[in-house]
Amino acid sequence: MLFINTRPQDRAENLSHALRMAQIEVLDLPLLELVAQPWSDSLSELYQRLPSTQVIVVVSPTAVEIGMDYLLTKASLSLEAIRHIQWIAVGETTAQALAQYGITAEVPLVETS
């Protein structure tokens, strides 16, 4: 069996390693690169709406990393300003990334974006 791992390189390593340890041939073929959208007036406006936001669905640990960086460095908002939000993470790894900021997230029974 050949498994083609198309995840970004930094997120592919654990899966590829586990598959190789299970004697599965793996071809690492990253098909996308996750990069932050440059800070803009549009993003600033969205961040300013967070205090009135009710629910946020977070799709990846990278989204947590970039989103929280922008929250704290660009939007000048505190974590306290977003504590009231109901957070949903697409998987346990994303929920763990949020937990590093003291945010508890619900994870659907089926983990999939």
Buried (B, 14 or more C-beta within 10 A) or exposed (E): EEBEBEBBEEBBEEBBEEBEEEEEEBEBEBEEEBEEEEEEEEBEEEBEEBEEEEEBBBEBBBBBBBBBEBBEEEBEBEEEBBEEBEBBBBBEBBBBBBBEBEBEBEBEEEEEE
